[in-house]
């Protein structure tokens, strides 16, 4: 029984040592390597400063991305076209999951029907569709619509 405990401890110690070695060998690309005779205290301070700067940059990037995602993140809806009005550029889709959703077709909307380029007038009620859109000013604005006929 005692040998099993010793074996387990040795295995755990070996695993921890292996992880420590792997972490120590994974230096950043382009980072200067420590040479013999360098003071470990200076290197540690430089590393801390680099990590702090990198952390601040990452935080700023995340904040910017979050602000931008709130306004312009691209979403995708899948479902069946319930209504389409090319004149008013409105489309309603009964989603596979989530119910009815309305879209404003942007002037530059890209429409593909059965793998052929088309326009809003080519969309028909009952077609299956995938709509790529963004939410701006509380409006679902369609950037592209890919529709498929039911084999008709």
C-alpha positions as CSV (number, residue, x, y, z in Angstrom):
1,X,0.0,0.0,0.0
2,X,2.9,2.4,0.9
3,X,4.5,1.8,-2.5
4,X,1.4,2.9,-4.3
5,X,1.4,6.2,-2.4
6,X,5.1,6.7,-3.2
7,X,4.5,5.9,-6.9
8,X,1.6,8.3,-7.0
9,X,3.6,11.1,-5.3
10,X,6.5,10.5,-7.7
11,X,4.2,10.5,-10.7
12,X,2.6,13.8,-9.5
13,X,6.0,15.3,-8.9
14,X,7.2,14.3,-12.3
15,X,4.1,15.8,-13.9
16,X,4.5,19.1,-12.1
17,X,8.2,19.2,-13.1
18,X,7.3,18.5,-16.7
19,X,4.7,21.3,-16.7
20,X,7.2,23.7,-15.1
21,X,9.8,22.9,-17.8
22,X,7.3,23.3,-20.6
23,X,6.2,26.7,-19.2
24,X,9.8,27.8,-18.9
25,X,10.7,26.8,-22.5
26,X,7.7,28.5,-24.1
27,X,9.3,31.9,-24.4
28,X,7.8,34.6,-26.7
29,X,9.0,34.7,-30.2
30,X,11.4,37.6,-30.8
31,X,12.0,38.0,-27.0
32,X,15.6,38.2,-26.0
33,X,17.0,35.1,-24.4
34,X,18.6,35.2,-21.1
35,X,22.3,34.7,-21.3
36,X,24.7,33.4,-18.6
37,X,25.6,36.2,-16.2
38,X,22.3,38.2,-16.5
39,X,20.6,39.1,-13.3
40,X,17.4,37.2,-12.8
41,X,15.9,40.2,-10.9
42,X,16.2,42.5,-13.9
43,X,14.7,39.9,-16.3
44,X,11.8,39.3,-13.9
45,X,11.1,43.0,-13.7
46,X,11.2,43.4,-17.5
47,X,8.9,40.4,-17.8
48,X,6.5,41.9,-15.4
49,X,6.5,45.2,-17.3
50,X,5.9,43.4,-20.6
51,X,3.1,41.4,-19.1
52,X,1.5,44.5,-17.6
53,X,1.7,46.3,-21.0
54,X,0.3,43.3,-22.8
55,X,-2.5,43.0,-20.3
56,X,-3.4,46.7,-20.7
57,X,-3.4,46.3,-24.5
58,X,-5.6,43.2,-24.3
59,X,-8.1,44.9,-22.0
60,X,-8.3,47.9,-24.4
61,X,-8.8,45.6,-27.4
62,X,-11.6,43.7,-25.5
63,X,-13.3,46.9,-24.6
64,X,-13.1,48.2,-28.2
65,X,-14.4,44.8,-29.5
66,X,-17.3,44.8,-27.0
67,X,-18.3,48.3,-28.0
68,X,-18.1,47.4,-31.7
69,X,-20.0,44.1,-31.2
70,X,-22.9,45.9,-29.6
71,X,-23.4,47.9,-32.7
72,X,-22.1,45.9,-35.7
73,X,-21.8,42.2,-34.9
74,X,-22.9,40.1,-37.8
75,X,-25.7,37.7,-36.9
76,X,-27.3,34.9,-39.0
77,X,-31.0,33.9,-39.0
78,X,-32.3,30.7,-40.6
79,X,-35.9,30.0,-41.5
80,X,-38.8,30.3,-43.9
81,X,-39.7,33.6,-45.7
82,X,-43.1,34.7,-44.5
83,X,-43.4,38.0,-46.3
84,X,-41.2,40.1,-48.6
85,X,-41.9,43.5,-50.0
86,X,-39.2,44.7,-52.5
87,X,-40.8,48.2,-52.6
88,X,-40.4,48.9,-48.9
89,X,-37.4,46.6,-48.7
90,X,-38.9,44.6,-45.8
91,X,-38.6,40.9,-45.2
92,X,-40.1,38.7,-42.5
93,X,-38.5,35.3,-41.6
94,X,-40.1,32.6,-39.5
95,X,-36.9,31.3,-37.8
96,X,-36.2,27.7,-37.2
97,X,-35.6,28.6,-33.6
98,X,-37.0,31.9,-32.2
99,X,-40.1,32.8,-34.1
100,X,-40.8,35.6,-36.5
101,X,-38.1,38.3,-37.2
102,X,-38.3,41.3,-39.4
103,X,-35.5,42.8,-41.5
104,X,-34.8,45.9,-43.4
105,X,-33.0,45.0,-46.7
106,X,-30.1,47.4,-47.1
107,X,-29.7,49.1,-50.5
108,X,-26.5,47.1,-51.1
109,X,-28.1,43.8,-49.9
110,X,-26.6,40.7,-51.7
111,X,-29.4,38.3,-52.7
112,X,-28.7,34.7,-53.9
113,X,-31.6,32.5,-54.9
114,X,-30.8,28.9,-55.7
115,X,-27.1,29.7,-56.2
116,X,-27.9,32.5,-58.7
117,X,-27.4,36.2,-58.0
118,X,-30.7,38.1,-57.8
119,X,-32.4,40.9,-56.0
120,X,-35.2,41.4,-53.4
121,X,-37.8,40.9,-56.1
122,X,-36.6,37.3,-56.6
123,X,-37.4,36.3,-53.0
124,X,-40.6,34.3,-52.6
125,X,-42.8,33.5,-49.6
126,X,-42.1,29.9,-48.5
127,X,-38.5,29.8,-49.5
128,X,-35.9,28.6,-47.0
129,X,-33.5,31.4,-46.3
130,X,-30.3,32.4,-44.5
131,X,-30.1,36.1,-43.6
132,X,-26.8,37.7,-42.5
133,X,-27.7,40.9,-40.6
134,X,-26.6,43.5,-38.1
135,X,-28.6,45.3,-35.5
136,X,-28.3,49.1,-35.8
137,X,-30.7,51.6,-34.2
138,X,-32.9,48.8,-33.0
139,X,-33.4,47.6,-36.6
140,X,-32.3,44.2,-38.1
141,X,-30.6,45.3,-41.3
142,X,-30.0,42.5,-43.8
143,X,-26.6,42.5,-45.5
144,X,-27.3,39.3,-47.5
145,X,-30.0,36.8,-48.1
146,X,-29.5,33.3,-49.5
147,X,-32.7,31.6,-50.4
148,X,-33.6,28.1,-51.6
149,X,-36.7,27.0,-53.4
150,X,-38.5,23.9,-52.4
151,X,-37.5,22.0,-55.5
152,X,-40.2,23.7,-57.6
